[in-house]
Amino acid sequence: MRVCCAQVTQVWDDVDAAFAKADAFLAEMSGDADLVMFSEQFATGWRPVCSKAAGEAVRDRWLALAAKHKVAVVGSYQKSMEGGLPQNTMLVCGPSGEVIAEYSKIHMFTPGKEERCFSAGNGPVTFAYGGVKFGCAICFDLRFPELFREYLRMGCECVLVQAAWPAARVSDWELLLRARALENRGFVAGAACMGFDSLSGTDYCGRSMVCDYEGRIVSDGGVFEGGCVGEVDVEGVREMRRVWGLYSPDCL
């Protein structure tokens, strides 16, 4: 099972331009990956503000893009909630344009006051695809190890993480991805936003990567356009967990 973390320079506030870049990237990656994941709120660029352009219409465009390229695509959108704030939501699209899973970010980025514009998700979400059981996380969730431990309990072999991670804290990004992979003896794939947001003055780090069950970086997007692809070794994960006793009550 080949997972690709898209390393594409962000376009802010232009949904059409963002999807044009996503379309071109998927065309270029055709045949190289089974699942392609884009960064957090790629259609608009993440900011702690609400965007009416990032709702259900964006959801439909992600689904159409997956169907066009006949590949599983992990995008995101702002999910409308009746009577409340929208949710920052990961959307897993199947190669026929179907919804495989949706996960809404649980931990709001309080330093950026994300809670003023988004409501928190209700809990962890898993899905099975290509012989792999996946868990879902978004950006600030990465700092909460209990979520990833829960995915271990649920039998996930790989956790997907979408992010808009500032370059000033890129060392944290690498450290946390590797730690979450190592401590749970599973794969963690992180797709991070890349580029400079002139409105907020934030430089985003890139460094999309795939880490294995030893905490090793098996694929690293660096700071350049492109995609990093990693093979998820399910049997390796299961054997490693057996050796370390990670399914026993004493360890969990």
C-alpha positions as CSV (number, residue, x, y, z in Angstrom):
1,M,0.0,0.0,0.0
2,R,1.7,3.2,-1.2
3,V,0.8,6.4,0.6
4,C,1.8,9.8,-0.9
5,C,2.0,13.0,1.1
6,A,1.5,15.9,-1.4
7,Q,4.2,18.6,-1.1
8,V,2.6,21.4,-3.0
9,T,3.1,25.2,-2.4
10,Q,-0.1,26.6,-0.9
11,V,-2.5,28.9,-2.6
12,W,-4.4,31.1,-0.2
13,D,-7.9,32.4,-0.9
14,D,-8.2,31.1,-4.4
15,V,-10.1,27.8,-4.5
16,D,-9.9,27.4,-8.3
17,A,-6.2,27.9,-8.3
18,A,-5.7,25.4,-5.4
19,F,-7.7,22.7,-7.2
20,A,-5.9,23.3,-10.4
21,K,-2.6,22.6,-8.5
22,A,-4.1,19.5,-6.9
23,D,-5.4,18.3,-10.3
24,A,-1.9,18.7,-11.9
25,F,-0.2,17.0,-8.9
26,L,-2.6,14.0,-9.1
27,A,-2.0,13.7,-12.9
28,E,1.8,13.7,-12.3
29,M,1.5,11.1,-9.5
30,S,-0.7,8.8,-11.6
31,G,0.3,5.2,-10.9
32,D,2.9,6.0,-8.2
33,A,0.6,5.9,-5.2
34,D,-2.6,4.2,-4.0
35,L,-3.6,7.1,-1.7
36,V,-2.6,10.7,-2.0
37,M,-3.0,13.1,1.0
38,F,-3.0,16.9,0.8
39,S,-2.3,19.3,3.7
40,E,-4.8,20.8,6.1
41,Q,-7.5,23.0,4.4
42,F,-5.5,22.9,1.1
43,A,-8.4,24.4,-0.8
44,T,-8.1,27.8,0.9
45,G,-5.0,27.7,3.2
46,W,-5.5,27.3,6.9
47,R,-6.3,30.4,8.9
48,P,-8.2,30.8,12.2
49,V,-11.1,32.5,10.2
50,C,-14.2,31.0,8.7
51,S,-14.4,30.8,4.9
52,K,-17.8,30.4,3.2
53,A,-15.9,29.1,0.1
54,A,-14.6,26.1,2.0
55,G,-17.8,24.3,2.7
56,E,-19.7,21.5,0.9
57,A,-18.8,22.8,-2.6
58,V,-15.2,22.1,-1.7
59,R,-16.1,18.6,-0.5
60,D,-17.8,17.8,-3.8
61,R,-14.7,19.0,-5.8
62,W,-12.4,16.7,-3.8
63,L,-14.7,13.7,-4.6
64,A,-14.8,14.6,-8.3
65,L,-11.0,14.9,-8.4
66,A,-10.6,11.4,-6.8
67,A,-13.0,10.0,-9.4
68,K,-11.2,11.7,-12.3
69,H,-7.8,10.3,-11.4
70,K,-9.2,7.0,-10.0
71,V,-7.1,7.2,-6.8
72,A,-8.0,7.6,-3.2
73,V,-7.5,11.2,-2.2
74,V,-7.4,12.8,1.3
75,G,-8.6,16.4,1.2
76,S,-10.3,18.6,3.7
77,Y,-13.1,21.1,4.0
78,Q,-15.1,23.1,6.5
79,K,-18.0,21.0,7.4
80,S,-21.2,22.9,8.2
81,M,-22.8,22.2,11.6
82,E,-26.4,23.1,12.2
83,G,-26.7,25.8,14.8
84,G,-22.9,25.9,15.5
85,L,-19.5,26.6,14.2
86,P,-18.2,24.5,11.2
87,Q,-15.6,21.7,11.8
88,N,-12.2,21.4,10.3
89,T,-12.7,18.1,8.5
90,M,-10.5,15.6,6.8
91,L,-12.3,14.0,3.8
92,V,-11.2,10.6,2.5
93,C,-12.4,10.1,-1.1
94,G,-12.5,6.7,-2.8
95,P,-11.3,6.2,-6.4
96,S,-14.9,6.1,-7.6
97,G,-15.7,9.5,-6.0
98,E,-17.3,8.0,-2.9
99,V,-16.8,9.1,0.7
100,I,-14.7,6.5,2.6
101,A,-14.4,8.5,5.8
102,E,-14.6,11.9,7.4
103,Y,-12.8,13.0,10.5
104,S,-13.1,16.4,12.3
105,K,-10.2,17.8,14.2
106,I,-10.6,17.2,17.9
107,H,-7.9,19.5,19.4
108,M,-8.3,23.1,18.4
109,F,-5.1,25.1,17.9
110,T,-5.7,27.4,20.9
111,P,-2.6,29.6,20.3
112,G,-4.2,30.6,17.0
113,K,-7.7,30.9,18.5
114,E,-9.0,28.3,16.2
115,E,-11.9,27.6,18.6
116,R,-13.4,31.0,17.7
117,C,-14.2,29.8,14.2
118,F,-14.3,26.0,14.4
119,S,-16.0,23.4,16.7
120,A,-14.2,20.3,17.8
121,G,-14.8,16.8,16.4
122,N,-16.4,14.1,18.5
123,G,-13.8,11.4,18.5
124,P,-11.3,9.3,16.5
125,V,-12.2,7.9,13.1
126,T,-10.7,4.9,11.3
127,F,-11.2,3.4,7.9
128,A,-9.8,0.4,6.0
129,Y,-8.4,0.8,2.5
130,G,-6.0,-1.3,0.4
131,G,-5.5,-3.8,3.2
132,V,-4.5,-1.2,5.7
133,K,-6.4,0.1,8.7
134,F,-5.9,3.9,9.0
135,G,-6.5,6.4,11.7
136,C,-7.0,10.2,11.1
137,A,-5.5,13.3,12.7
138,I,-5.1,17.0,11.9
139,C,-2.2,19.2,12.8
140,F,-2.5,20.1,16.6
141,D,-3.8,16.6,17.2
142,L,-0.3,15.4,16.7
143,R,0.7,16.9,20.1
144,F,-1.8,14.6,21.9
145,P,-0.3,11.1,22.2
146,E,-3.5,9.6,23.8
147,L,-5.3,10.0,20.4
148,F,-2.6,7.9,18.7
149,R,-2.7,5.4,21.5
150,E,-6.4,5.0,21.0
151,Y,-5.7,4.3,17.3
152,L,-3.3,1.5,18.4
153,R,-6.0,0.0,20.5
154,M,-8.3,0.2,17.5
155,G,-5.8,-1.7,15.4
156,C,-4.6,1.0,13.0
157,E,-1.4,0.3,11.2
158,C,-1.0,3.8,9.8
159,V,-2.2,7.2,11.0
160,L,-2.7,10.0,8.4
161,V,-1.9,13.6,9.6
162,Q,-2.9,16.7,7.7
163,A,-1.2,19.9,8.8
164,A,-0.4,23.6,8.3
165,W,2.7,23.6,10.4
166,P,4.8,26.8,10.8
167,A,8.4,26.5,9.7
168,A,9.5,28.1,13.0
169,R,8.5,24.8,14.7
170,V,9.5,22.3,12.0
171,S,11.8,20.4,14.5
172,D,8.6,19.7,16.6
173,W,6.9,18.4,13.5
174,E,9.6,15.9,12.7
175,L,10.0,14.9,16.3
176,L,6.3,14.3,17.0
177,L,5.7,12.4,13.8
178,R,8.6,10.1,14.6
179,A,7.6,9.7,18.2
180,R,4.0,8.9,17.4
181,A,5.2,6.2,15.0
182,L,7.8,4.7,17.3
183,E,5.8,4.6,20.5
184,N,2.9,2.9,18.8
185,R,5.0,0.8,16.5
186,G,3.0,1.8,13.4
187,F,3.3,4.1,10.4
188,V,2.5,7.8,10.5
189,A,2.2,9.9,7.3
190,G,2.2,13.7,7.5
191,A,1.2,16.1,4.7
192,A,2.2,19.6,5.6
193,C,1.4,22.9,4.0
194,M,4.3,24.7,2.3
195,G,4.6,28.4,1.4
196,F,4.4,31.9,2.9
197,D,1.0,33.4,4.0
198,S,1.5,37.2,3.6
199,L,-1.7,38.0,5.5
200,S,-0.6,36.3,8.7
201,G,3.1,36.6,8.1
202,T,3.5,32.8,8.6
203,D,6.0,30.7,6.7
204,Y,4.9,27.1,6.5
205,C,7.4,24.3,6.7
206,G,6.7,21.7,4.2
207,R,8.7,18.6,5.3
208,S,5.9,16.2,4.5
209,M,7.0,12.7,5.5
210,V,6.3,9.1,6.1
211,C,7.7,7.4,9.2
212,D,7.8,3.7,9.9
213,Y,7.3,1.6,13.1
214,E,10.9,2.2,14.1
215,G,10.4,5.9,14.0
216,R,12.5,6.2,10.9
217,I,11.8,8.6,8.2
218,V,11.3,6.5,5.1
219,S,10.3,9.3,2.8
220,D,10.8,13.1,3.2
221,G,9.4,15.8,0.9
222,G,12.0,18.3,2.2
223,V,11.2,21.9,1.2
224,F,10.6,21.3,-2.5
225,E,7.6,20.7,-4.7
226,G,6.7,17.1,-5.2
227,G,5.4,14.1,-3.3
228,C,6.9,11.8,-0.8
229,V,5.8,8.2,-1.1
230,G,6.1,5.5,1.5
231,E,5.1,1.8,1.4
232,V,3.0,0.8,4.5
233,D,4.3,-2.6,5.6
234,V,1.3,-4.0,7.5
235,E,3.0,-7.3,8.3
236,G,6.0,-5.5,9.7
237,V,3.8,-3.5,12.0
238,R,1.9,-6.5,13.2
239,E,5.2,-8.4,13.9
240,M,6.8,-5.5,15.7
241,R,3.7,-5.1,17.9
242,R,3.7,-8.8,18.7
243,V,7.4,-8.7,19.7
244,W,6.9,-5.7,21.9
245,G,3.7,-7.0,23.4
246,L,1.7,-3.9,22.4
247,Y,-1.6,-5.8,22.2
248,S,-1.3,-7.1,25.8
249,P,-3.3,-5.4,28.6
250,D,-0.1,-4.7,30.5
251,C,1.1,-2.4,27.7
252,L,-2.2,-0.7,27.0
